[in-house]
């Protein structure tokens, strides 16, 4: 298991669910991550769609375990 701390991590995966405040993705290692986009200006070409493959940089916070806060999102074409 990865130690939880306030450092930046990266993952690539497929979007399985999306809301106004974030999305859930499954990585190639079959890990499920919830990525929060609240208060972030994340602009993706043609928006975010279920099934999109993304590369995400995110912060795991000690204050709210399980909440990963997006710092950068790139669509993989």
KAWOGI-V443763 format. One record per backbone hydrogen bond with DSSP energy under -1.0 kcal/mol. NH is the residue of the N-H (numbers start at 1). CO is the residue of the C=O. If there is no record, write none. Layout:
nh: {NH	NH}
co: {CO	CO}
This chain:
nh: {7	9	11	13	14	15	16	17	19	23	24	25	26	27	30	33	35	36	37	40	42	47	51	52	54	55	56	57	58	59	60	61	67	68	69	70	71	72	74	76}
co: {5	58	56	54	26	52	24	24	22	35	17	33	14	31	27	25	23	68	21	37	40	44	15	49	13	74	11	72	9	69	7	67	64	34	59	36	57	57	55	53}
